Amino acid sequence: MNRMIRKPLFYFVLLISFTIGGCYSELSELELGSIKWSPELGVPLVDSRFTLSEILETNAANIDYTTNSENTIVFTLADDSLFSQSATEYYSVPDRDINVPPIILTPNEINEFNQNGSVSISRSVNVNNPLAGDYDRLLIDEGTVSADVTEDFPANVDMAFSLDAPTNIRLFDYQHVFGYNIGGNPVGTDQQSDQFGSVEFIFDQDASQSQLAFNFDITISRVDQDLTFGENSILLNLQVRDIIFNAIYGDLNTQNIVTDLNTISTDFFSGVDFADNIDYFFEDPKFSLILTNSMGLPVRFQIDNFLSFKNGAQTVEPIDNTIELLSAPEGEIVQSETNFDQAFKDLVNNVPDSVSLQISGLIDPENVADNFVTKDSYIQAGYEIELPLELSLSGLEINETVELDGVDLQDLDYALFKFTSENSLPIDLNFRADLLREDSSFVRTLFDGKFLGGGSPSQPETLSDLIRLEDNLEGLADVRRIGIKATISTTNNGTTIERITADAAVQFNLAVQAKYNVNL
């Protein structure tokens, strides 16, 4: 963008000119002496056109924006999980004991043992499924069956049994040999656990279709004595626990929804250097709360107060709003979008650091039957904020530094800077330009207070001026940069509401014409 002009180049050009001239003229006898030469050169320094969209793309990549039907720039902020809670946080399948009758030998089995020294028995026992509860149907991803076994036979007991679901899915396998020493304690104990997975139980049919099936194979061998009917037994204490469900169908219980205070950052320009001291008033901000239900139960949400926080102080915007969501078909979601535009406008134009709101409610508020949840079911709250740039604005500063490599400001008679600008943004601009050293330290002000009023794409405002420097030019030898500051506000010192479109732009031009003193 900058054209490189150096004084040694001028000396070289002059030397070549005289050399070529020697070929065509008799100049060998000419005494040059001291010749003073004053070339005047015009060099463009800045030639920029920018829209607010381009400024945002360059300086604020973390700000998302779109345009609306009127081509107005709209800042957008969205989060689909202001809070999100899974059905597994509210519903679970509790641990349940399995009621198994004790195993006692029949008189015939006792006689066989006493006659032969051993007896082998096989038993099949169906027991009611302890998981039935109020469920119609239960799909389990995984669970655990644990068993505590106690026997008191004065004999060796080799015991094995299995536990099966109605669909012949094995839930538990057990095998253990209880040894008995002559004259010792006949009581033997053992514990074992097995995991199972991918089981479905259906409880809304004949109860026998959901029963659990035990199959026992037991061999009892004599050590030193016979057995007496009714004196010995095997006791089983079984439990189904640590159940992770895939889906539950049936009459589920009403549950209270409790969430933390949900915070939304409204420090929109945090970390954007050019907007540290910005003041604004949005004319038409929009805040939508998007509530989602994927459970097979109705949900009632209660939206509590909006709270805003600024410099440690809290402001309350009272809200009392109830939102009802129907139960969702399996694999689908039900959504409700509710707007709190006016409440949000009152809060956001107070320029808060953040806004918070509390969400509470009930799952299955009327305690209706025939519901369901799956392990993937959830309730969720998200939000969407739209900030159309229809606003009043002040305190926005844009600072740019332009390198002057190749522009030599030594040995000047004067320097003439030409500044022009064209504005189609509906905002007022005040320009200042400073001459700076290589380290950006200040040398002198080139100009300040150049005012350019707001325009429009169809009728831009223009500004043109000449700045002549011819006093105290010695310090210009150190100048390597020009610092340009544009202070931006809507009209009437930032009090007028204006609408900023994506095509509105500012054209900024700065050129220098320098008159050098060159001694040869």
C-alpha positions in Angstrom: 0.0 0.0 0.0 3.0 2.3 0.6 5.2 3.4 -2.2 9.0 3.4 -1.4 10.7 6.7 -2.1 14.3 7.1 -0.9 16.7 10.1 -1.4 19.6 7.9 -2.7 17.4 6.9 -5.5 17.1 10.6 -6.5 20.8 11.0 -6.5 21.2 7.9 -8.6 18.6 9.2 -11.1 20.3 12.6 -11.4 23.7 10.9 -11.9 22.3 8.7 -14.7 20.7 11.8 -16.3 23.9 13.7 -16.4 25.8 10.6 -17.7 23.3 10.1 -20.5 23.4 13.8 -21.2 27.2 13.6 -21.7 26.6 11.5 -24.7 24.5 14.1 -26.4 25.9 17.5 -25.1 29.2 19.1 -24.4 29.1 19.2 -20.6 32.7 18.3 -19.7 33.7 21.9 -19.1 30.6 22.7 -16.9 31.3 23.7 -13.3 28.3 22.3 -11.3 29.1 23.9 -8.0 26.2 23.7 -5.5 22.9 23.2 -7.2 19.7 23.3 -5.0 16.9 21.0 -6.2 13.3 21.0 -4.7 11.3 18.0 -6.0 7.7 17.7 -4.9 6.2 14.2 -4.6 2.7 12.9 -3.8 2.6 9.5 -2.0 -0.6 7.7 -0.8 -0.3 6.5 2.8 -3.7 5.0 3.5 -6.4 3.9 1.1 -9.0 1.9 3.0 -12.6 1.1 2.8 -14.2 -1.0 5.5 -17.7 -2.1 6.6 -18.6 -2.9 10.2 -18.8 -6.6 9.0 -15.2 -6.4 8.0 -14.2 -4.8 11.3 -16.0 -7.6 13.2 -14.3 -10.3 11.1 -10.9 -8.8 11.7 -11.2 -7.8 15.4 -13.9 -9.8 16.9 -13.9 -13.4 15.5 -15.7 -14.6 18.7 -18.8 -12.6 17.9 -21.3 -14.4 15.6 -23.6 -12.2 13.5 -26.1 -12.5 10.6 -28.2 -10.1 8.7 -32.0 -9.8 8.8 -34.5 -9.1 6.0 -33.6 -5.4 6.2 -29.9 -6.2 5.8 -29.4 -5.0 9.4 -26.4 -6.7 11.1 -27.7 -8.9 14.0 -25.4 -10.2 16.7 -26.4 -13.7 17.7 -25.6 -15.7 20.8 -27.0 -19.2 21.4 -26.5 -22.1 23.7 -28.7 -25.2 23.4 -27.9 -26.5 26.8 -28.3 -23.8 29.4 -29.1 -26.8 31.5 -29.6 -30.4 30.4 -30.7 -33.3 32.6 -31.1 -36.9 31.7 -34.0 -39.1 32.7 -31.5 -41.3 34.6 -31.1 -38.4 37.0 -34.8 -38.7 38.0 -35.6 -42.4 37.3 -33.8 -45.6 38.2 -34.6 -49.2 39.0 -33.9 -49.8 42.7 -32.2 -52.9 44.1 -34.6 -55.7 44.8 -34.4 -58.9 46.8 -35.3 -62.2 45.1 -37.5 -64.3 47.4 -36.2 -67.9 47.1 -37.7 -70.7 49.2 -35.2 -72.7 51.3 -34.1 -76.0 50.0 -35.0 -78.9 52.2 -34.6 -82.6 51.4 -37.7 -84.7 51.2 -38.1 -87.8 53.3 -37.3 -90.0 50.3 -34.1 -88.0 49.6 -33.2 -88.4 53.3 -33.7 -92.1 53.1 -31.6 -92.4 49.9 -28.8 -90.5 51.5 -28.8 -92.6 54.6 -28.9 -95.9 52.6 -26.4 -94.9 49.9 -24.2 -92.3 51.5 -25.1 -89.7 49.0 -28.0 -88.2 47.2 -28.3 -86.0 44.0 -31.3 -83.8 43.5 -32.5 -81.5 40.8 -35.0 -78.8 41.4 -36.7 -76.2 39.2 -38.3 -73.2 41.0 -40.1 -70.2 39.5 -40.2 -67.1 41.6 -42.0 -63.8 41.1 -39.9 -61.1 39.4 -39.1 -58.5 42.1 -38.5 -55.8 39.5 -42.2 -55.7 38.4 -43.2 -52.8 40.6 -45.6 -50.5 38.7 -43.8 -51.2 35.4 -45.4 -52.6 32.3 -42.1 -53.3 30.6 -38.5 -53.0 31.5 -35.4 -53.1 29.3 -32.2 -53.5 31.2 -28.8 -52.7 29.7 -26.9 -54.3 32.6 -27.2 -55.3 36.2 -25.8 -57.6 38.9 -27.2 -60.6 40.7 -25.5 -61.2 44.1 -26.0 -64.4 46.2 -25.4 -65.2 49.8 -25.6 -69.0 50.3 -25.8 -70.7 53.8 -26.1 -74.4 54.4 -25.9 -76.5 57.6 -25.6 -80.1 56.4 -23.1 -82.2 58.3 -21.9 -83.5 55.0 -20.1 -82.3 51.9 -22.4 -80.3 49.6 -21.6 -79.8 45.9 -24.1 -77.2 44.8 -24.8 -75.5 41.4 -27.7 -73.5 40.3 -28.6 -71.0 37.5 -31.1 -68.1 37.3 -32.8 -67.4 34.0 -35.1 -64.7 32.6 -38.3 -65.7 30.8 -36.6 -65.3 27.5 -34.0 -67.9 28.5 -31.3 -65.3 29.1 -28.9 -66.5 31.8 -28.7 -64.0 34.6 -26.6 -65.9 37.1 -24.5 -69.1 37.4 -23.4 -70.5 40.7 -21.2 -73.4 41.7 -19.5 -74.2 45.0 -18.5 -77.2 47.1 -19.1 -76.8 50.9 -16.8 -79.2 52.8 -17.5 -80.6 56.2 -14.9 -81.8 58.7 -15.7 -84.5 61.3 -16.7 -82.9 64.5 -16.6 -79.4 63.0 -19.1 -76.7 62.5 -21.7 -77.9 59.9 -22.6 -74.3 58.8 -21.0 -73.2 55.5 -21.4 -69.9 53.8 -20.4 -68.4 50.4 -21.0 -65.2 48.4 -20.9 -64.7 44.6 -21.9 -62.0 42.1 -22.5 -62.2 38.3 -23.3 -59.4 35.9 -25.9 -59.7 33.2 -27.1 -57.5 30.3 -29.6 -56.9 27.5 -32.6 -58.3 29.2 -36.3 -57.4 28.6 -39.1 -58.0 31.1 -42.7 -57.6 30.2 -45.1 -57.3 33.2 -48.4 -56.3 31.6 -49.2 -59.9 30.7 -49.7 -63.1 32.7 -47.5 -62.8 35.8 -46.0 -66.3 35.1 -44.6 -64.9 31.9 -42.2 -62.6 33.8 -41.1 -65.0 36.5 -37.5 -65.9 37.1 -36.5 -69.6 36.8 -34.1 -71.3 39.2 -32.5 -74.7 38.3 -30.7 -76.5 41.1 -28.3 -79.5 40.9 -27.1 -80.5 44.3 -25.1 -83.6 45.5 -24.8 -84.2 49.2 -22.2 -86.8 50.3 -21.8 -88.4 53.8 -18.8 -87.7 55.9 -19.6 -89.4 59.3 -23.3 -89.4 60.0 -26.8 -89.8 58.7 -29.3 -87.0 58.1 -32.6 -86.4 59.9 -35.6 -85.0 58.0 -36.3 -81.3 58.6 -33.1 -80.5 60.5 -31.0 -79.2 57.6 -31.5 -76.8 54.7 -29.9 -74.5 52.2 -30.8 -70.8 52.4 -30.3 -68.4 49.5 -30.4 -64.6 49.8 -30.3 -63.2 46.3 -30.5 -59.6 45.2 -30.8 -57.8 41.8 -28.8 -54.6 42.1 -26.8 -51.9 40.2 -29.3 -51.9 37.4 -28.8 -49.6 34.4 -32.0 -49.4 32.4 -32.4 -48.9 28.7 -36.1 -48.1 29.0 -38.9 -48.1 31.5 -42.6 -48.3 30.6 -45.4 -47.9 33.0 -46.7 -45.7 35.8 -43.7 -43.5 36.7 -43.7 -41.1 39.6 -43.9 -37.3 39.6 -40.5 -35.7 40.0 -39.4 -32.2 41.0 -37.1 -30.4 38.5 -34.4 -28.5 40.3 -31.6 -26.7 38.5 -28.7 -24.4 39.4 -28.8 -20.7 38.8 -28.2 -20.6 35.0 -25.9 -17.8 33.9 -25.7 -16.1 30.5 -22.7 -13.9 29.8 -23.8 -10.6 28.4 -20.4 -9.0 28.3 -20.7 -9.2 24.6 -17.5 -7.2 23.8 -15.3 -8.7 26.4 -11.8 -9.1 25.0 -12.5 -6.8 22.0 -10.0 -4.1 22.4 -11.7 -1.5 20.3 -14.9 -1.7 22.4 -13.6 -1.5 26.0 -15.5 1.7 26.8 -18.5 1.2 24.7 -22.0 2.4 25.7 -25.0 1.2 23.9 -28.8 0.9 23.9 -30.4 -1.8 21.8 -33.8 -0.9 20.5 -35.1 -4.4 19.7 -33.1 -7.1 21.5 -34.7 -10.6 21.6 -34.3 -13.3 24.1 -35.9 -16.7 23.5 -35.8 -19.6 25.9 -36.1 -22.9 24.1 -37.3 -25.8 26.3 -37.0 -29.4 25.1 -38.6 -32.7 26.4 -37.8 -36.1 25.0 -39.3 -38.1 27.8 -42.6 -40.0 27.4 -44.0 -37.9 30.3 -45.4 -34.3 30.3 -43.2 -31.6 31.8 -44.2 -28.4 33.5 -41.4 -25.7 33.6 -41.5 -22.8 35.9 -39.4 -19.8 34.8 -38.3 -17.7 37.8 -36.8 -14.3 38.0 -34.3 -12.8 35.6 -31.3 -11.5 37.6 -28.6 -9.2 36.2 -25.2 -8.6 37.7 -23.1 -5.5 37.2 -20.0 -4.6 39.2 -21.2 -6.9 42.0 -24.7 -5.4 42.2 -27.8 -7.5 41.5 -31.0 -6.3 39.7 -34.2 -8.4 39.7 -36.6 -8.5 36.8 -39.7 -10.4 38.1 -41.1 -13.1 35.9 -43.8 -15.7 36.7 -44.1 -17.9 33.7 -45.3 -21.5 33.4 -44.6 -23.6 30.3 -46.3 -26.9 29.7 -44.7 -29.5 27.4 -46.6 -32.7 26.3 -45.0 -36.1 26.5 -42.7 -36.9 23.6 -43.3 -39.8 21.2 -40.5 -42.3 21.5 -37.4 -41.2 19.7 -38.8 -37.7 19.1 -38.7 -34.4 21.0 -41.3 -31.8 22.0 -40.2 -28.1 22.1 -41.5 -24.8 23.3 -40.0 -21.5 22.5 -40.9 -18.6 24.8 -39.8 -15.0 24.4 -38.8 -12.6 27.2 -37.9 -9.7 24.9 -39.0 -6.8 27.1 -37.6 -8.2 30.3 -34.3 -8.9 28.5 -34.3 -5.4 27.0 -34.6 -3.8 30.4 -31.7 -5.9 31.7 -29.3 -5.9 28.8 -29.4 -2.1 28.3 -28.1 -1.7 31.8 -24.9 -3.2 30.3 -24.6 -6.0 32.8 -21.8 -8.4 33.1 -24.2 -11.4 33.1 -27.8 -12.4 33.3 -29.1 -15.3 35.3 -32.4 -17.1 35.6 -33.7 -20.0 37.6 -35.7 -22.9 36.1 -37.8 -25.3 38.1 -40.8 -27.5 37.5 -42.3 -30.9 37.6 -42.0 -34.1 35.5 -45.4 -35.8 35.1 -47.2 -33.0 37.1 -50.6 -34.7 37.0 -49.2 -38.2 37.8 -50.7 -39.8 34.7 -50.2 -43.5 33.9 -48.7 -45.2 30.9 -45.5 -43.2 30.6 -42.0 -44.1 29.6 -38.4 -42.9 29.7 -35.3 -44.3 28.0 -31.7 -43.9 29.1 -31.3 -41.3 26.4 -34.4 -39.3 27.4 -33.7 -35.8 28.7 -35.1 -32.3 29.4 -33.2 -29.3 28.3 -33.2 -25.6 28.2 -31.4 -23.5 25.7 -31.5 -19.9 24.7 -31.0 -17.6 21.7 -30.2 -13.9 21.9 -30.5 -11.7 18.8 -29.2 -8.1 19.0 -30.1 -6.2 15.8 -27.7 -3.3 15.4 -30.6 -0.9 15.7 -29.2 1.0 18.6 -27.6 4.1 20.0 -23.9 3.9 20.5 -21.0 5.9 21.9 -17.5 5.2 23.1 -16.4 2.9 20.2 -12.9 3.6 19.2 -11.0 2.1 16.3 -7.2 2.5 16.3 -5.0 1.7 13.3 -1.2 2.2 12.8 0.2 2.7 9.3 3.8 2.0 8.6 5.7 4.7 6.6 8.5 2.5 5.4 9.9 4.2 2.3 8.6 7.6 3.0 11.5 9.8 4.1 10.6 13.0 6.0 14.1 14.5 6.3 15.3 17.8 4.8 11.8 19.1 4.0 10.6 22.5 3.1 7.1 21.4 4.0 4.8 18.4 4.0 1.3 18.6 2.8 -1.1 15.9 4.0 -4.4 15.3 2.2 -7.1 13.6 4.2 -10.4 12.5 2.6 -13.2 10.3 3.9 -16.6 9.1 2.8 -19.1 7.7 5.3 -22.3 5.7 4.5 -22.7 4.4 8.0 -25.4 6.1 10.0 -22.9 7.1 12.7 -20.7 10.1 13.4 -17.0 9.8 13.2 -14.3 11.9 14.8 -10.8 11.4 13.4 -7.4 12.0 14.9 -4.0 11.3 13.4 -0.6 11.3 15.2 2.9 11.0 13.8 4.8 8.3 15.7 8.3 6.9 16.0 9.2 3.3 15.2 8.2 2.2 18.8 4.8 4.0 18.3 5.9 6.8 20.8 4.3 10.2 20.0 6.0 12.8 17.9 3.3 15.3 17.1 -0.4 15.4 16.2 -1.1 15.6 12.5 -4.7 16.6 13.0 -7.5 16.2 15.6 -11.2 16.8 15.7 -12.0 16.1 12.0 -15.7 15.4 12.2 -17.7 13.4 9.6 -21.4 13.0 10.1 -23.4 9.9 9.5 -24.6 9.0 6.0 -26.3 6.2 4.2 -25.3 3.9 1.4 -27.5 6.0 -1.0 -26.3 9.3 0.3 -22.9 9.2 2.0 -21.3 12.1 3.8 -17.8 13.3 2.7 -14.9 15.1 4.3 -11.8 16.5 2.7 -9.0 18.6 4.2 -5.4 19.6 3.6 -2.9 19.8 6.5 0.3 21.6 5.9 3.4 21.1 8.1 6.2 23.6 7.7 7.2 24.5 11.2 9.5 22.5 13.5 10.0 19.9 10.9 13.3 18.6 12.4 11.5 16.0 14.5 9.9 14.4 11.4 13.1 12.6 10.7 12.1 10.0 13.4 8.6 9.5 12.1 8.0 5.9 11.0 4.3 5.4 11.6 1.0 7.2 11.5 -1.6 6.4 14.2 -5.2 6.9 13.2 -8.0 6.9 15.8 -11.7 7.0 14.8 -14.2 7.7 17.6 -17.6 6.5 16.7 -21.1 7.3 18.0 -24.6 7.6 16.7 -25.9 11.2 16.2 -26.6 13.6 19.0 -23.6 12.4 21.0 -24.7 8.8 20.8 -28.3 9.2 21.9 -30.1 8.7 18.6 -31.2 5.1 17.6 -29.7 4.2 14.2 -29.9 1.0 12.1 -26.6 -0.3 10.8 -26.7 -2.4 7.6 -24.1 -4.8 6.3 -23.3 -2.7 3.2 -22.7 0.6 4.9 -19.0 1.5 4.8 -16.3 4.2 5.6 -13.8 5.2 3.0 -10.6 6.6 4.5 -7.7 8.1 2.5 -4.5 9.9 3.5 -1.7 11.0 1.2 1.4 13.2 1.7 3.0 15.6 -0.7 6.5 16.5 0.4 8.9 19.2 -0.9 12.5 18.2 -0.3 15.7 20.3 -0.2 18.4 18.4 -1.9 22.0 19.8 -2.2 24.3 18.4 -4.9 
